[in-house]
Amino acid sequence: ELIARLGKTPGMHIRACVHNQDKADYLRSLGAHEVVTFDYQDPDTWTDALKDVQVVYSASPDPLLEHHFKFCDKLGSLKEQIQHVVRISCMGADTNTACYDKDKHVTRDGAPIPLMLQHYWWGEEALLKHGLPVTVLRNNFFMNHLLKTDTDTIDQEGWFSNPLGDARNSFVSTSDIGEAAAAVIAEGPGRHANKFYDLTGPEPQSMHEIAEDLGAALGKRVEYRPQDMAQFEEDFGPTRAAFFEYLTNGFYTRCSPDFYNIVGRRPTTYAEYL
């Protein structure tokens, strides 16, 4: 989404980084002028990726957080060159725009904030400590991640399961994230440096409502089946389960105006995304 939008922006020269070169032609077709190999675990790939670059769009998988830290050190060494870094993150553990205490869970006494949320904040801190001009997009849970482990049962049997139940969350479209990032990059650090935006969907929805939207899009009945959190943790591990607990306690219910304030329209609904 980001490349497709920036590819139409006059004056932008886009170097897309890939871990798998099989995706290179697709990214060129979207608008990338160059495609280079990039690997967080191989610093030798960083030099070519960053040659003459002025703006960096930064996202990294949670298991490679330590490598992201080292990449941030590399960016810090190029402060005279790098004019803007736009970072993908998530709200919930930040201590610059809020006063979250990592040892205080929102709803469970004696428990810490989920480690995944702390990691998002640490990823931001690693850039900020170098004094880089940073914009952070703190996103709610992705619409396209919501049912990614249920596609087979939805296709074959018409149902999905998770522990979210009646809890309503304002899930966000990743296409919206790309659109917001493109606007932030195009408008530049003069307007967006040292800004931290919460990106959400436009309405909080329960799993029953998600099932209705999905059924309407597929043209068949789709059933939501509640799942026990303990079973969910057994299936997907404690890190994902801890994050999902925050999706059941109301923390991610609210709808932020930040997407509208960046691009001038309300966010995409789940039905529209489907």
CYANA upper distance limits for C-alpha pairs under 8 A (distance plus 0.5 A):
  1 GLU  CA      5 ARG  CA      6.73
  1 GLU  CA    175 SER  CA      6.35
  1 GLU  CA    178 GLY  CA      5.57
  1 GLU  CA    179 GLU  CA      7.14
  2 LEU  CA      6 LEU  CA      6.54
  2 LEU  CA    178 GLY  CA      5.05
  2 LEU  CA    179 GLU  CA      6.71
  2 LEU  CA    181 ALA  CA      7.21
  2 LEU  CA    182 ALA  CA      5.99
  3 ILE  CA      7 GLY  CA      6.14
  3 ILE  CA     14 ILE  CA      7.89
  3 ILE  CA     16 ALA  CA      8.38
  3 ILE  CA     27 LEU  CA      7.94
  3 ILE  CA     30 LEU  CA      6.78
  3 ILE  CA     31 GLY  CA      6.43
  3 ILE  CA     32 ALA  CA      6.76
  4 ALA  CA      8 LYS  CA      7.44
  4 ALA  CA     30 LEU  CA      5.34
  4 ALA  CA     31 GLY  CA      6.02
  4 ALA  CA     32 ALA  CA      8.42
  5 ARG  CA      9 THR  CA      7.42
  5 ARG  CA    179 GLU  CA      7.61
  5 ARG  CA    182 ALA  CA      6.84
  6 LEU  CA     12 MET  CA      7.18
  6 LEU  CA     14 ILE  CA      8.14
  6 LEU  CA     31 GLY  CA      8.09
  6 LEU  CA    182 ALA  CA      6.44
  6 LEU  CA    186 ALA  CA      8.01
  7 GLY  CA     12 MET  CA      7.39
  7 GLY  CA     13 HIS  CA      8.25
  7 GLY  CA     14 ILE  CA      7.61
  7 GLY  CA     30 LEU  CA      7.66
  7 GLY  CA     31 GLY  CA      4.94
  7 GLY  CA     32 ALA  CA      6.96
  8 LYS  CA     31 GLY  CA      7.93
  9 THR  CA    186 ALA  CA      7.98
 13 HIS  CA     32 ALA  CA      8.18
 13 HIS  CA     33 HIS  CA      6.77
 14 ILE  CA     31 GLY  CA      8.15
 14 ILE  CA     32 ALA  CA      5.64
 14 ILE  CA     33 HIS  CA      5.83
 14 ILE  CA     34 GLU  CA      6.96
 15 ARG  CA     32 ALA  CA      6.58
 15 ARG  CA     33 HIS  CA      6.54
 15 ARG  CA     34 GLU  CA      5.13
 15 ARG  CA     35 VAL  CA      6.12
 15 ARG  CA     36 VAL  CA      7.65
 15 ARG  CA     49 ALA  CA      7.97
 16 ALA  CA     27 LEU  CA      7.77
 16 ALA  CA     32 ALA  CA      6.52
 16 ALA  CA     33 HIS  CA      8.30
 16 ALA  CA     34 GLU  CA      6.63
 16 ALA  CA     35 VAL  CA      5.23
 16 ALA  CA     36 VAL  CA      6.88
 17 CYS  CA     35 VAL  CA      6.24
 17 CYS  CA     36 VAL  CA      5.56
 17 CYS  CA     37 THR  CA      6.12
 17 CYS  CA     38 PHE  CA      5.89
 17 CYS  CA     49 ALA  CA      7.40
 18 VAL  CA     23 LYS  CA      7.64
 18 VAL  CA     24 ALA  CA      7.61
 18 VAL  CA     35 VAL  CA      7.55
 18 VAL  CA     36 VAL  CA      6.78
 18 VAL  CA     37 THR  CA      5.55
 18 VAL  CA     38 PHE  CA      5.98
 18 VAL  CA     39 ASP  CA      8.31
 19 HIS  CA     37 THR  CA      6.18
 19 HIS  CA     38 PHE  CA      5.86
 19 HIS  CA     39 ASP  CA      6.30
 20 ASN  CA     24 ALA  CA      8.24
 20 ASN  CA     37 THR  CA      7.77
 21 GLN  CA     37 THR  CA      7.33
 23 LYS  CA     27 LEU  CA      6.90
 24 ALA  CA     28 ARG  CA      6.78
 24 ALA  CA     35 VAL  CA      6.48
 25 ASP  CA     29 SER  CA      6.65
 26 TYR  CA     30 LEU  CA      6.97
 27 LEU  CA     31 GLY  CA      7.04
 27 LEU  CA     32 ALA  CA      6.20
 27 LEU  CA     35 VAL  CA      8.04
 28 ARG  CA     32 ALA  CA      4.98
 28 ARG  CA     33 HIS  CA      6.87
 28 ARG  CA     34 GLU  CA      7.68
 28 ARG  CA     35 VAL  CA      7.77
 36 VAL  CA     48 ASP  CA      8.07
 36 VAL  CA     49 ALA  CA      6.90
 37 THR  CA     45 THR  CA      7.09
 37 THR  CA     49 ALA  CA      8.03
 38 PHE  CA     42 ASP  CA      8.22
 38 PHE  CA     45 THR  CA      5.80
 38 PHE  CA     46 TRP  CA      6.97
 38 PHE  CA     49 ALA  CA      7.28
 39 ASP  CA     43 PRO  CA      7.72
 39 ASP  CA     45 THR  CA      6.77
 39 ASP  CA     46 TRP  CA      8.09
 40 TYR  CA     64 LEU  CA      7.73
 40 TYR  CA     67 HIS  CA      6.16
 40 TYR  CA     68 HIS  CA      7.19
 40 TYR  CA     71 PHE  CA      7.75
 41 GLN  CA     64 LEU  CA      8.38
 41 GLN  CA     67 HIS  CA      6.67
 42 ASP  CA     46 TRP  CA      8.05
 43 PRO  CA     47 THR  CA      8.08
 43 PRO  CA     71 PHE  CA      8.30
 45 THR  CA     49 ALA  CA      7.03
 46 TRP  CA     50 LEU  CA      6.57
 47 THR  CA     51 LYS  CA      6.55
 49 ALA  CA     53 VAL  CA      8.40
 52 ASP  CA     81 GLN  CA      7.76
 53 VAL  CA     81 GLN  CA      7.66
 53 VAL  CA     82 ILE  CA      7.17
 54 GLN  CA     81 GLN  CA      6.42
 54 GLN  CA     82 ILE  CA      5.02
 54 GLN  CA     83 GLN  CA      5.70
 54 GLN  CA     84 HIS  CA      7.17
 55 VAL  CA     82 ILE  CA      6.55
 55 VAL  CA     83 GLN  CA      6.41
 55 VAL  CA     84 HIS  CA      5.34
 55 VAL  CA     85 VAL  CA      6.27
 55 VAL  CA     86 VAL  CA      8.33
 55 VAL  CA    185 ILE  CA      8.07
 56 VAL  CA     82 ILE  CA      8.12
 56 VAL  CA     84 HIS  CA      6.95
 56 VAL  CA     85 VAL  CA      5.25
 56 VAL  CA     86 VAL  CA      6.75
 57 TYR  CA     85 VAL  CA      6.45
 57 TYR  CA     86 VAL  CA      5.36
 57 TYR  CA     87 ARG  CA      6.58
 58 SER  CA     85 VAL  CA      7.46
 58 SER  CA     86 VAL  CA      6.50
 58 SER  CA     87 ARG  CA      5.22
 58 SER  CA     88 ILE  CA      6.83
 59 ALA  CA     87 ARG  CA      6.65
 59 ALA  CA     88 ILE  CA      5.83
 59 ALA  CA     89 SER  CA      8.34
 60 SER  CA     64 LEU  CA      7.27
 60 SER  CA     65 LEU  CA      7.63
 60 SER  CA     68 HIS  CA      7.29
 61 PRO  CA     65 LEU  CA      7.50
 62 ASP  CA    116 MET  CA      7.90
 62 ASP  CA    119 HIS  CA      7.77
 64 LEU  CA     68 HIS  CA      6.84
 65 LEU  CA     69 PHE  CA      6.87
 65 LEU  CA    119 HIS  CA      7.88
 65 LEU  CA    123 GLY  CA      7.55
 66 GLU  CA     70 LYS  CA      7.16
 67 HIS  CA     71 PHE  CA      6.74
 68 HIS  CA     72 CYS  CA      6.64
 68 HIS  CA    123 GLY  CA      7.68
 69 PHE  CA     73 ASP  CA      6.97
 69 PHE  CA    123 GLY  CA      7.51
 69 PHE  CA    126 ALA  CA      6.29
 70 LYS  CA     74 LYS  CA      6.95
 71 PHE  CA     75 LEU  CA      6.83
 72 CYS  CA     76 GLY  CA      6.57
 72 CYS  CA    126 ALA  CA      6.53
 72 CYS  CA    127 LEU  CA      6.10
 72 CYS  CA    130 HIS  CA      8.49
 73 ASP  CA     77 SER  CA      6.85
 73 ASP  CA    126 ALA  CA      8.25
 73 ASP  CA    127 LEU  CA      8.43
 73 ASP  CA    130 HIS  CA      8.06
 74 LYS  CA     78 LEU  CA      7.27
 75 LEU  CA     79 LYS  CA      7.13
 75 LEU  CA     82 ILE  CA      7.69
 76 GLY  CA    127 LEU  CA      8.06
 76 GLY  CA    130 HIS  CA      5.72
 76 GLY  CA    131 GLY  CA      8.15
 76 GLY  CA    132 LEU  CA      7.39
 78 LEU  CA     82 ILE  CA      6.53
 79 LYS  CA     83 GLN  CA      7.95
 79 LYS  CA    132 LEU  CA      7.06
 82 ILE  CA    132 LEU  CA      8.11
 83 GLN  CA    132 LEU  CA      8.08
 83 GLN  CA    133 PRO  CA      6.86
 83 GLN  CA    189 PRO  CA      7.74
 84 HIS  CA    132 LEU  CA      7.58
 84 HIS  CA    133 PRO  CA      5.49
 84 HIS  CA    134 VAL  CA      6.39
 84 HIS  CA    135 THR  CA      8.15
 84 HIS  CA    185 ILE  CA      8.40
 84 HIS  CA    188 GLY  CA      7.85
 84 HIS  CA    189 PRO  CA      6.36
 84 HIS  CA    193 ALA  CA      7.62
 85 VAL  CA    132 LEU  CA      7.69
 85 VAL  CA    133 PRO  CA      6.67
 85 VAL  CA    134 VAL  CA      5.30
 85 VAL  CA    135 THR  CA      6.77
 86 VAL  CA    134 VAL  CA      6.34
 86 VAL  CA    135 THR  CA      5.27
 86 VAL  CA    136 VAL  CA      6.26
 86 VAL  CA    137 LEU  CA      7.92
 86 VAL  CA    181 ALA  CA      7.66
 86 VAL  CA    184 VAL  CA      8.47
 86 VAL  CA    185 ILE  CA      8.01
 87 ARG  CA    124 GLU  CA      7.74
 87 ARG  CA    134 VAL  CA      7.77
 87 ARG  CA    135 THR  CA      6.75
 87 ARG  CA    136 VAL  CA      5.28
 87 ARG  CA    137 LEU  CA      6.69
 88 ILE  CA    136 VAL  CA      6.57
 88 ILE  CA    137 LEU  CA      5.66
 88 ILE  CA    138 ARG  CA      6.88
 88 ILE  CA    139 ASN  CA      7.97
 89 SER  CA    120 TYR  CA      5.89
 89 SER  CA    121 TRP  CA      7.81
 89 SER  CA    123 GLY  CA      8.24
 89 SER  CA    124 GLU  CA      7.90
 89 SER  CA    136 VAL  CA      7.09
 89 SER  CA    137 LEU  CA      6.29
 89 SER  CA    138 ARG  CA      5.04
 89 SER  CA    139 ASN  CA      6.65
 90 CYS  CA    117 LEU  CA      7.27
 90 CYS  CA    120 TYR  CA      6.48
 90 CYS  CA    121 TRP  CA      8.10
 90 CYS  CA    137 LEU  CA      7.79
 90 CYS  CA    138 ARG  CA      4.47
 90 CYS  CA    139 ASN  CA      5.24
 90 CYS  CA    140 ASN  CA      6.88
 90 CYS  CA    198 ASP  CA      8.26
 91 MET  CA    117 LEU  CA      7.76
 91 MET  CA    120 TYR  CA      8.43
 91 MET  CA    121 TRP  CA      8.43
 91 MET  CA    138 ARG  CA      5.64
 91 MET  CA    139 ASN  CA      7.13
 91 MET  CA    140 ASN  CA      7.88
 91 MET  CA    198 ASP  CA      7.33
 92 GLY  CA    100 TYR  CA      7.74
 92 GLY  CA    113 ILE  CA      8.44
 92 GLY  CA    117 LEU  CA      6.49
 92 GLY  CA    118 GLN  CA      8.24
 93 ALA  CA    100 TYR  CA      5.94
 93 ALA  CA    101 ASP  CA      7.79
 93 ALA  CA    102 LYS  CA      7.05
 93 ALA  CA    113 ILE  CA      7.50
 93 ALA  CA    117 LEU  CA      6.19
 93 ALA  CA    118 GLN  CA      5.80
 93 ALA  CA    120 TYR  CA      8.20
 93 ALA  CA    121 TRP  CA      6.46
 94 ASP  CA     98 ALA  CA      6.54
 94 ASP  CA     99 CYS  CA      7.65
 94 ASP  CA    100 TYR  CA      6.71
 94 ASP  CA    118 GLN  CA      8.12
 94 ASP  CA    121 TRP  CA      5.77
 95 THR  CA     99 CYS  CA      5.44
 95 THR  CA    100 TYR  CA      6.26
 95 THR  CA    101 ASP  CA      8.39
 97 THR  CA    196 PHE  CA      8.40
100 TYR  CA    104 LYS  CA      8.16
101 ASP  CA    113 ILE  CA      8.19
102 LYS  CA    112 PRO  CA      6.10
102 LYS  CA    113 ILE  CA      5.67
102 LYS  CA    118 GLN  CA      7.62
103 ASP  CA    110 GLY  CA      7.96
103 ASP  CA    111 ALA  CA      6.89
103 ASP  CA    112 PRO  CA      4.51
103 ASP  CA    113 ILE  CA      6.58
104 LYS  CA    108 ARG  CA      8.45
104 LYS  CA    109 ASP  CA      7.73
104 LYS  CA    110 GLY  CA      7.40
104 LYS  CA    111 ALA  CA      6.65
104 LYS  CA    112 PRO  CA      5.48
104 LYS  CA    113 ILE  CA      6.45
105 HIS  CA    109 ASP  CA      7.15
105 HIS  CA    110 GLY  CA      7.85
105 HIS  CA    111 ALA  CA      5.78
105 HIS  CA    112 PRO  CA      5.31
105 HIS  CA    113 ILE  CA      5.16
105 HIS  CA    114 PRO  CA      8.08
106 VAL  CA    113 ILE  CA      7.81
106 VAL  CA    246 TYR  CA      8.42
106 VAL  CA    249 ASN  CA      8.44
106 VAL  CA    251 PHE  CA      8.10
107 THR  CA    249 ASN  CA      7.41
113 ILE  CA    117 LEU  CA      7.46
113 ILE  CA    118 GLN  CA      7.46
114 PRO  CA    118 GLN  CA      7.15
114 PRO  CA    239 THR  CA      7.94
114 PRO  CA    242 ALA  CA      6.08
114 PRO  CA    243 PHE  CA      6.55
115 LEU  CA    119 HIS  CA      6.64
115 LEU  CA    239 THR  CA      7.55
115 LEU  CA    242 ALA  CA      8.42
116 MET  CA    120 TYR  CA      6.97
116 MET  CA    239 THR  CA      7.17
116 MET  CA    243 PHE  CA      7.43
117 LEU  CA    121 TRP  CA      7.12
117 LEU  CA    243 PHE  CA      8.13
118 GLN  CA    122 TRP  CA      6.73
119 HIS  CA    123 GLY  CA      6.63
120 TYR  CA    124 GLU  CA      7.10
121 TRP  CA    125 GLU  CA      6.71
122 TRP  CA    126 ALA  CA      6.67
123 GLY  CA    127 LEU  CA      7.56
124 GLU  CA    128 LEU  CA      6.84
124 GLU  CA    136 VAL  CA      7.96
125 GLU  CA    129 LYS  CA      6.43
126 ALA  CA    130 HIS  CA      7.82
127 LEU  CA    131 GLY  CA      7.71
127 LEU  CA    132 LEU  CA      6.85
127 LEU  CA    134 VAL  CA      7.81
128 LEU  CA    132 LEU  CA      6.50
128 LEU  CA    133 PRO  CA      8.41
128 LEU  CA    134 VAL  CA      7.48
133 PRO  CA    189 PRO  CA      7.17
133 PRO  CA    193 ALA  CA      5.65
133 PRO  CA    194 ASN  CA      6.82
134 VAL  CA    189 PRO  CA      8.28
134 VAL  CA    192 HIS  CA      8.47
134 VAL  CA    193 ALA  CA      5.66
134 VAL  CA    194 ASN  CA      5.87
134 VAL  CA    195 LYS  CA      7.72
135 THR  CA    184 VAL  CA      8.48
135 THR  CA    189 PRO  CA      8.40
135 THR  CA    192 HIS  CA      6.63
135 THR  CA    193 ALA  CA      5.75
135 THR  CA    194 ASN  CA      6.09
135 THR  CA    195 LYS  CA      5.60
135 THR  CA    196 PHE  CA      6.44
135 THR  CA    197 TYR  CA      8.43
136 VAL  CA    194 ASN  CA      8.50
136 VAL  CA    195 LYS  CA      7.03
136 VAL  CA    196 PHE  CA      5.31
136 VAL  CA    197 TYR  CA      6.74
137 LEU  CA    177 ILE  CA      8.13
137 LEU  CA    181 ALA  CA      8.19
137 LEU  CA    196 PHE  CA      6.66
137 LEU  CA    197 TYR  CA      5.55
137 LEU  CA    198 ASP  CA      6.66
137 LEU  CA    199 LEU  CA      7.16
138 ARG  CA    196 PHE  CA      7.51
138 ARG  CA    197 TYR  CA      6.29
138 ARG  CA    198 ASP  CA      5.19
138 ARG  CA    199 LEU  CA      6.48
139 ASN  CA    172 VAL  CA      7.52
139 ASN  CA    177 ILE  CA      8.23
139 ASN  CA    198 ASP  CA      6.25
139 ASN  CA    199 LEU  CA      5.19
139 ASN  CA    200 THR  CA      6.66
140 ASN  CA    170 SER  CA      7.53
140 ASN  CA    171 PHE  CA      6.30
140 ASN  CA    172 VAL  CA      6.24
140 ASN  CA    198 ASP  CA      8.09
140 ASN  CA    199 LEU  CA      6.75
140 ASN  CA    200 THR  CA      5.73
140 ASN  CA    201 GLY  CA      8.30
140 ASN  CA    252 TYR  CA      7.20
141 PHE  CA    145 HIS  CA      8.01
141 PHE  CA    146 LEU  CA      8.02
141 PHE  CA    170 SER  CA      8.41
141 PHE  CA    171 PHE  CA      5.75
141 PHE  CA    172 VAL  CA      6.66
142 PHE  CA    146 LEU  CA      6.94
142 PHE  CA    171 PHE  CA      6.24
142 PHE  CA    172 VAL  CA      5.59
142 PHE  CA    173 SER  CA      6.44
142 PHE  CA    174 THR  CA      6.78
143 MET  CA    147 LEU  CA      8.50
143 MET  CA    171 PHE  CA      5.92
143 MET  CA    172 VAL  CA      6.00
143 MET  CA    173 SER  CA      5.85
143 MET  CA    174 THR  CA      7.72
143 MET  CA    270 TYR  CA      7.52
144 ASN  CA    148 LYS  CA      7.33
144 ASN  CA    173 SER  CA      7.61
144 ASN  CA    174 THR  CA      7.83
147 LEU  CA    151 THR  CA      7.07
147 LEU  CA    160 PHE  CA      8.04
150 ASP  CA    154 ILE  CA      6.64
150 ASP  CA    160 PHE  CA      6.11
150 ASP  CA    161 SER  CA      7.86
151 THR  CA    155 ASP  CA      6.55
151 THR  CA    160 PHE  CA      8.49
152 ASP  CA    156 GLN  CA      6.42
152 ASP  CA    157 GLU  CA      8.39
153 THR  CA    157 GLU  CA      5.56
153 THR  CA    158 GLY  CA      6.65
153 THR  CA    159 TRP  CA      6.36
153 THR  CA    160 PHE  CA      6.87
154 ILE  CA    158 GLY  CA      4.77
154 ILE  CA    159 TRP  CA      5.37
154 ILE  CA    160 PHE  CA      6.47
154 ILE  CA    222 VAL  CA      7.55
158 GLY  CA    220 LYS  CA      8.34
158 GLY  CA    221 ARG  CA      7.13
158 GLY  CA    222 VAL  CA      5.33
158 GLY  CA    223 GLU  CA      6.76
159 TRP  CA    222 VAL  CA      5.79
159 TRP  CA    223 GLU  CA      5.00
159 TRP  CA    224 TYR  CA      6.25
159 TRP  CA    225 ARG  CA      7.48
160 PHE  CA    222 VAL  CA      8.28
160 PHE  CA    223 GLU  CA      7.04
160 PHE  CA    224 TYR  CA      5.83
160 PHE  CA    225 ARG  CA      6.63
161 SER  CA    224 TYR  CA      6.37
161 SER  CA    225 ARG  CA      5.30
161 SER  CA    226 PRO  CA      6.17
161 SER  CA    227 GLN  CA      6.30
162 ASN  CA    225 ARG  CA      7.71
162 ASN  CA    226 PRO  CA      6.33
162 ASN  CA    227 GLN  CA      5.38
162 ASN  CA    228 ASP  CA      8.12
162 ASN  CA    229 MET  CA      8.41
162 ASN  CA    232 PHE  CA      7.42
163 PRO  CA    226 PRO  CA      6.18
163 PRO  CA    227 GLN  CA      5.08
163 PRO  CA    228 ASP  CA      6.21
163 PRO  CA    229 MET  CA      5.99
163 PRO  CA    232 PHE  CA      7.54
163 PRO  CA    244 PHE  CA      8.29
163 PRO  CA    248 THR  CA      8.22
164 LEU  CA    206 SER  CA      7.92
164 LEU  CA    207 MET  CA      7.06
164 LEU  CA    226 PRO  CA      7.90
164 LEU  CA    227 GLN  CA      8.45
164 LEU  CA    244 PHE  CA      7.90
164 LEU  CA    247 LEU  CA      7.16
164 LEU  CA    248 THR  CA      5.93
165 GLY  CA    206 SER  CA      6.80
165 GLY  CA    207 MET  CA      5.96
165 GLY  CA    208 HIS  CA      7.73
165 GLY  CA    226 PRO  CA      6.34
165 GLY  CA    248 THR  CA      8.28
166 ASP  CA    206 SER  CA      5.42
166 ASP  CA    207 MET  CA      6.86
166 ASP  CA    208 HIS  CA      7.67
167 ALA  CA    205 GLN  CA      8.00
167 ALA  CA    206 SER  CA      5.83
167 ALA  CA    207 MET  CA      8.06
167 ALA  CA    247 LEU  CA      7.70
167 ALA  CA    248 THR  CA      5.79
167 ALA  CA    249 ASN  CA      7.69
167 ALA  CA    250 GLY  CA      7.32
168 ARG  CA    204 PRO  CA      5.36
168 ARG  CA    205 GLN  CA      4.86
168 ARG  CA    206 SER  CA      4.84
168 ARG  CA    207 MET  CA      8.12
168 ARG  CA    247 LEU  CA      8.43
168 ARG  CA    248 THR  CA      8.24
168 ARG  CA    250 GLY  CA      7.65
168 ARG  CA    253 THR  CA      6.26
169 ASN  CA    203 GLU  CA      8.13
169 ASN  CA    204 PRO  CA      4.84
169 ASN  CA    205 GLN  CA      5.83
169 ASN  CA    206 SER  CA      7.28
169 ASN  CA    247 LEU  CA      7.15
169 ASN  CA    250 GLY  CA      7.80
169 ASN  CA    252 TYR  CA      5.86
169 ASN  CA    253 THR  CA      4.76
169 ASN  CA    254 ARG  CA      7.84
170 SER  CA    200 THR  CA      6.15
170 SER  CA    201 GLY  CA      5.18
170 SER  CA    202 PRO  CA      6.94
170 SER  CA    203 GLU  CA      5.81
170 SER  CA    204 PRO  CA      4.51
170 SER  CA    205 GLN  CA      6.88
170 SER  CA    252 TYR  CA      6.97
170 SER  CA    253 THR  CA      5.95
170 SER  CA    254 ARG  CA      6.98
170 SER  CA    255 CYS  CA      6.64
171 PHE  CA    200 THR  CA      6.48
171 PHE  CA    201 GLY  CA      5.58
171 PHE  CA    204 PRO  CA      7.65
171 PHE  CA    205 GLN  CA      8.39
171 PHE  CA    270 TYR  CA      8.14
172 VAL  CA    176 ASP  CA      7.82
172 VAL  CA    177 ILE  CA      8.38
172 VAL  CA    199 LEU  CA      7.40
172 VAL  CA    200 THR  CA      5.24
172 VAL  CA    201 GLY  CA      4.89
172 VAL  CA    267 PRO  CA      8.28
172 VAL  CA    268 THR  CA      8.06
173 SER  CA    177 ILE  CA      7.22
173 SER  CA    200 THR  CA      8.44
173 SER  CA    201 GLY  CA      7.41
173 SER  CA    267 PRO  CA      8.40
173 SER  CA    268 THR  CA      6.95
173 SER  CA    269 THR  CA      8.33
173 SER  CA    270 TYR  CA      8.05
173 SER  CA    273 TYR  CA      7.21
174 THR  CA    178 GLY  CA      6.80
175 SER  CA    179 GLU  CA      6.67
176 ASP  CA    180 ALA  CA      6.56
176 ASP  CA    259 PHE  CA      8.33
176 ASP  CA    267 PRO  CA      7.23
176 ASP  CA    268 THR  CA      7.40
177 ILE  CA    181 ALA  CA      6.57
177 ILE  CA    199 LEU  CA      7.76
178 GLY  CA    182 ALA  CA      6.60
179 GLU  CA    183 ALA  CA      6.85
179 GLU  CA    263 VAL  CA      8.21
180 ALA  CA    184 VAL  CA      6.69
180 ALA  CA    259 PHE  CA      7.14
180 ALA  CA    262 ILE  CA      6.91
180 ALA  CA    263 VAL  CA      6.85
181 ALA  CA    185 ILE  CA      6.60
182 ALA  CA    186 ALA  CA      6.50
183 ALA  CA    187 GLU  CA      6.51
183 ALA  CA    262 ILE  CA      7.55
183 ALA  CA    263 VAL  CA      7.24
184 VAL  CA    188 GLY  CA      6.49
184 VAL  CA    189 PRO  CA      8.35
184 VAL  CA    192 HIS  CA      6.80
184 VAL  CA    262 ILE  CA      7.93
185 ILE  CA    189 PRO  CA      8.03
187 GLU  CA    191 ARG  CA      7.04
187 GLU  CA    192 HIS  CA      8.00
188 GLY  CA    192 HIS  CA      6.72
188 GLY  CA    193 ALA  CA      8.10
189 PRO  CA    193 ALA  CA      4.85
197 TYR  CA    258 ASP  CA      6.33
197 TYR  CA    259 PHE  CA      8.27
198 ASP  CA    256 SER  CA      6.72
198 ASP  CA    258 ASP  CA      6.52
198 ASP  CA    259 PHE  CA      8.18
199 LEU  CA    256 SER  CA      6.79
199 LEU  CA    257 PRO  CA      8.41
199 LEU  CA    258 ASP  CA      6.68
199 LEU  CA    259 PHE  CA      6.26
200 THR  CA    254 ARG  CA      8.43
200 THR  CA    255 CYS  CA      6.27
200 THR  CA    256 SER  CA      6.35
200 THR  CA    259 PHE  CA      8.08
200 THR  CA    267 PRO  CA      7.80
201 GLY  CA    255 CYS  CA      6.86
201 GLY  CA    256 SER  CA      8.32
201 GLY  CA    267 PRO  CA      5.96
201 GLY  CA    268 THR  CA      6.81
201 GLY  CA    269 THR  CA      6.76
201 GLY  CA    270 TYR  CA      8.34
202 PRO  CA    255 CYS  CA      6.29
202 PRO  CA    256 SER  CA      8.28
202 PRO  CA    266 ARG  CA      7.11
202 PRO  CA    267 PRO  CA      5.87
202 PRO  CA    268 THR  CA      7.25
202 PRO  CA    269 THR  CA      6.64
203 GLU  CA    255 CYS  CA      6.99
203 GLU  CA    269 THR  CA      7.61
204 PRO  CA    253 THR  CA      6.09
204 PRO  CA    254 ARG  CA      7.52
204 PRO  CA    255 CYS  CA      7.79
205 GLN  CA    209 GLU  CA      6.40
205 GLN  CA    210 ILE  CA      7.05
206 SER  CA    210 ILE  CA      6.78
207 MET  CA    211 ALA  CA      6.58
207 MET  CA    224 TYR  CA      6.98
208 HIS  CA    212 GLU  CA      6.90
208 HIS  CA    223 GLU  CA      8.21
208 HIS  CA    224 TYR  CA      6.43
209 GLU  CA    213 ASP  CA      6.86
210 ILE  CA    214 LEU  CA      6.60
210 ILE  CA    270 TYR  CA      8.10
211 ALA  CA    215 GLY  CA      6.47
211 ALA  CA    222 VAL  CA      6.08
211 ALA  CA    223 GLU  CA      6.56
211 ALA  CA    224 TYR  CA      6.48
212 GLU  CA    216 ALA  CA      6.70
212 GLU  CA    221 ARG  CA      8.27
212 GLU  CA    222 VAL  CA      7.40
213 ASP  CA    217 ALA  CA      6.77
213 ASP  CA    270 TYR  CA      7.80
213 ASP  CA    271 ALA  CA      6.03
214 LEU  CA    218 LEU  CA      6.63
214 LEU  CA    222 VAL  CA      7.29
214 LEU  CA    271 ALA  CA      7.89
214 LEU  CA    274 LEU  CA      7.73
215 GLY  CA    219 GLY  CA      6.19
215 GLY  CA    220 LYS  CA      5.59
215 GLY  CA    221 ARG  CA      5.51
215 GLY  CA    222 VAL  CA      5.44
216 ALA  CA    220 LYS  CA      7.21
216 ALA  CA    221 ARG  CA      8.23
217 ALA  CA    271 ALA  CA      7.85
217 ALA  CA    274 LEU  CA      6.94
227 GLN  CA    231 GLN  CA      7.56
227 GLN  CA    232 PHE  CA      7.36
228 ASP  CA    232 PHE  CA      6.81
229 MET  CA    233 GLU  CA      6.65
229 MET  CA    241 ALA  CA      7.74
230 ALA  CA    234 GLU  CA      6.77
231 GLN  CA    235 ASP  CA      6.66
232 PHE  CA    236 PHE  CA      6.53
232 PHE  CA    237 GLY  CA      8.13
232 PHE  CA    241 ALA  CA      7.12
233 GLU  CA    237 GLY  CA      5.24
233 GLU  CA    238 PRO  CA      5.88
233 GLU  CA    240 ARG  CA      7.86
233 GLU  CA    241 ALA  CA      5.59
234 GLU  CA    238 PRO  CA      8.24
236 PHE  CA    240 ARG  CA      6.89
236 PHE  CA    241 ALA  CA      7.51
237 GLY  CA    241 ALA  CA      6.78
238 PRO  CA    242 ALA  CA      6.39
239 THR  CA    243 PHE  CA      7.02
240 ARG  CA    244 PHE  CA      6.70
241 ALA  CA    245 GLU  CA      6.67
242 ALA  CA    246 TYR  CA      7.43
243 PHE  CA    247 LEU  CA      7.33
244 PHE  CA    248 THR  CA      7.04
245 GLU  CA    249 ASN  CA      6.99
246 TYR  CA    250 GLY  CA      7.39
246 TYR  CA    251 PHE  CA      6.37
246 TYR  CA    252 TYR  CA      7.61
247 LEU  CA    251 PHE  CA      7.05
247 LEU  CA    252 TYR  CA      6.50
247 LEU  CA    253 THR  CA      8.47
257 PRO  CA    261 ASN  CA      6.73
257 PRO  CA    266 ARG  CA      8.36
258 ASP  CA    262 ILE  CA      6.72
259 PHE  CA    263 VAL  CA      6.67
259 PHE  CA    264 GLY  CA      8.04
259 PHE  CA    265 ARG  CA      7.91
259 PHE  CA    266 ARG  CA      7.34
259 PHE  CA    267 PRO  CA      6.91
260 TYR  CA    264 GLY  CA      5.18
260 TYR  CA    265 ARG  CA      5.25
260 TYR  CA    266 ARG  CA      5.57
260 TYR  CA    267 PRO  CA      7.36
261 ASN  CA    265 ARG  CA      8.28
268 THR  CA    272 GLU  CA      6.60
268 THR  CA    273 TYR  CA      6.85
269 THR  CA    273 TYR  CA      6.63
270 TYR  CA    274 LEU  CA      6.67
